[in-house]
Amino acid sequence: MSHPWRLTLQAEASLTDIARWTLETFGARQAAAYEYDLIASCIEIAAGTAVSQDCRRLIAPDLPEDLRFTRSGQHFIVFVEDATQVIIIDFLHSRADLPEKLAVLPDLKSGRDN
């Protein structure tokens, strides 16, 4: 069963930056296609059909136990979910220093990012 999902402010900002960079680098068609792919991956996460992994196991053992990620194109979609919703925490480029980026993410337990 699919859960409602939402983006944190950080995820919204990252998605906007990704779209802007892709538009400037590859044009409007590619920017729209890539943004569509990222949003489709969020829908799959919310539906429970995306293949995801525990961030602690692959990135850093001191991260929250419910922090997960899935890959979409050149980005990792970092998220948490509970019984009622999925919170997309951020979109991180695959070349980013993931432990460093994850260490400064917003309050993951509450889903607040302000």
C-alpha positions as a LaTeX table, in Angstrom:
\begin{tabular}{lrrr}
\hline
Residue & $x$ (\AA) & $y$ (\AA) & $z$ (\AA) \\
\hline
Met1 & 0.00 & 0.00 & 0.00 \\
Ser2 & 1.29 & 3.41 & $-0.93$ \\
His3 & 1.98 & 6.01 & 1.75 \\
Pro4 & 1.74 & 9.77 & 1.33 \\
Trp5 & 5.12 & 11.32 & 0.75 \\
Arg6 & 6.64 & 14.75 & 1.01 \\
Leu7 & 9.90 & 16.55 & 0.42 \\
Thr8 & 11.79 & 18.40 & 3.13 \\
Leu9 & 12.82 & 21.96 & 2.33 \\
Gln10 & 16.33 & 20.63 & 1.71 \\
Ala11 & 15.01 & 18.04 & $-0.78$ \\
Glu12 & 12.97 & 20.72 & $-2.56$ \\
Ala13 & 16.04 & 22.93 & $-2.84$ \\
Ser14 & 18.17 & 20.05 & $-4.13$ \\
Leu15 & 15.55 & 19.07 & $-6.71$ \\
Thr16 & 15.41 & 22.69 & $-7.92$ \\
Asp17 & 19.22 & 22.82 & $-8.14$ \\
Ile18 & 19.33 & 19.52 & $-10.04$ \\
Ala19 & 16.70 & 20.76 & $-12.51$ \\
Arg20 & 18.49 & 24.08 & $-12.99$ \\
Trp21 & 21.90 & 22.47 & $-13.56$ \\
Thr22 & 20.46 & 19.87 & $-15.94$ \\
Leu23 & 18.59 & 22.58 & $-17.87$ \\
Glu24 & 21.73 & 24.70 & $-18.22$ \\
Thr25 & 23.92 & 21.73 & $-19.12$ \\
Phe26 & 21.67 & 19.47 & $-21.22$ \\
Gly27 & 18.58 & 21.51 & $-22.10$ \\
Ala28 & 14.90 & 21.59 & $-21.19$ \\
Arg29 & 13.99 & 18.17 & $-22.53$ \\
Gln30 & 16.63 & 16.36 & $-20.49$ \\
Ala31 & 15.89 & 18.46 & $-17.39$ \\
Ala32 & 12.20 & 17.53 & $-17.56$ \\
Ala33 & 13.00 & 13.85 & $-18.15$ \\
Tyr34 & 15.43 & 13.66 & $-15.25$ \\
Glu35 & 13.10 & 15.47 & $-12.87$ \\
Tyr36 & 10.33 & 13.08 & $-13.92$ \\
Asp37 & 12.61 & 10.11 & $-13.17$ \\
Leu38 & 13.46 & 11.45 & $-9.69$ \\
Ile39 & 9.78 & 12.06 & $-8.86$ \\
Ala40 & 8.86 & 8.61 & $-10.21$ \\
Ser41 & 11.46 & 7.13 & $-7.85$ \\
Cys42 & 9.85 & 8.99 & $-4.94$ \\
Ile43 & 6.50 & 7.50 & $-5.89$ \\
Glu44 & 8.09 & 4.03 & $-5.97$ \\
Ile45 & 9.57 & 4.62 & $-2.51$ \\
Ala46 & 6.14 & 5.60 & $-1.19$ \\
Ala47 & 4.58 & 2.56 & $-2.84$ \\
Gly48 & 7.15 & 0.27 & $-1.26$ \\
Thr49 & 8.42 & $-0.96$ & $-4.63$ \\
Ala50 & 11.79 & 0.81 & $-4.75$ \\
Val51 & 14.87 & $-1.18$ & $-3.89$ \\
Ser52 & 16.46 & 0.63 & $-0.96$ \\
Gln53 & 19.27 & 0.10 & 1.49 \\
Asp54 & 20.05 & 1.06 & 5.07 \\
Cys55 & 22.40 & 4.06 & 5.14 \\
Arg56 & 24.11 & 2.77 & 8.30 \\
Arg57 & 25.28 & $-0.43$ & 6.68 \\
Leu58 & 26.83 & 1.16 & 3.62 \\
Ile59 & 27.72 & 4.69 & 4.61 \\
Ala60 & 28.14 & 5.28 & 8.36 \\
Pro61 & 27.12 & 3.09 & 11.30 \\
Asp62 & 26.19 & 6.04 & 13.52 \\
Leu63 & 23.33 & 7.26 & 11.31 \\
Pro64 & 19.70 & 6.85 & 12.43 \\
Glu65 & 18.48 & 3.29 & 11.96 \\
Asp66 & 15.50 & 4.28 & 9.80 \\
Leu67 & 17.52 & 6.32 & 7.29 \\
Arg68 & 17.44 & 4.65 & 3.88 \\
Phe69 & 18.44 & 5.46 & 0.32 \\
Thr70 & 17.72 & 4.37 & $-3.21$ \\
Arg71 & 19.49 & 5.31 & $-6.40$ \\
Ser72 & 17.90 & 7.18 & $-9.28$ \\
Gly73 & 20.15 & 8.11 & $-12.17$ \\
Gln74 & 23.20 & 9.89 & $-10.77$ \\
His75 & 21.52 & 10.66 & $-7.44$ \\
Phe76 & 20.75 & 8.94 & $-4.19$ \\
Ile77 & 17.35 & 9.67 & $-2.72$ \\
Val78 & 17.66 & 9.68 & 1.06 \\
Phe79 & 14.46 & 9.09 & 3.01 \\
Val80 & 12.78 & 7.89 & 6.17 \\
Glu81 & 9.41 & 6.26 & 6.47 \\
Asp82 & 7.05 & 5.33 & 9.22 \\
Ala83 & 3.61 & 3.75 & 9.29 \\
Thr84 & 1.93 & 6.86 & 7.91 \\
Gln85 & 4.30 & 8.66 & 5.54 \\
Val86 & 7.56 & 8.79 & 3.62 \\
Ile87 & 9.78 & 11.83 & 4.06 \\
Ile88 & 12.25 & 12.47 & 1.26 \\
Ile89 & 15.18 & 14.02 & 3.12 \\
Asp90 & 17.44 & 14.92 & 0.21 \\
Phe91 & 18.72 & 14.13 & $-3.26$ \\
Leu92 & 22.50 & 13.63 & $-3.16$ \\
His93 & 24.75 & 13.27 & $-6.19$ \\
Ser94 & 26.57 & 9.95 & $-6.39$ \\
Arg95 & 29.93 & 11.74 & $-6.40$ \\
Ala96 & 29.17 & 13.64 & $-3.19$ \\
Asp97 & 30.91 & 12.84 & 0.08 \\
Leu98 & 27.92 & 10.92 & 1.42 \\
Pro99 & 29.01 & 10.56 & 5.07 \\
Glu100 & 29.70 & 14.30 & 5.25 \\
Lys101 & 26.40 & 15.21 & 3.56 \\
Leu102 & 24.38 & 12.84 & 5.74 \\
Ala103 & 25.99 & 14.12 & 8.92 \\
Val104 & 24.48 & 17.58 & 8.37 \\
Leu105 & 21.01 & 16.59 & 7.24 \\
Pro106 & 17.99 & 18.04 & 9.06 \\
Asp107 & 16.37 & 16.47 & 12.14 \\
Leu108 & 15.54 & 13.08 & 10.66 \\
Lys109 & 13.32 & 11.77 & 13.41 \\
Ser110 & 10.82 & 14.59 & 13.25 \\
Gly111 & 11.17 & 15.24 & 9.54 \\
Arg112 & 11.64 & 18.92 & 10.34 \\
Asp113 & 14.13 & 20.79 & 8.33 \\
Asn114 & 13.84 & 24.35 & 9.46 \\
\hline
\end{tabular}
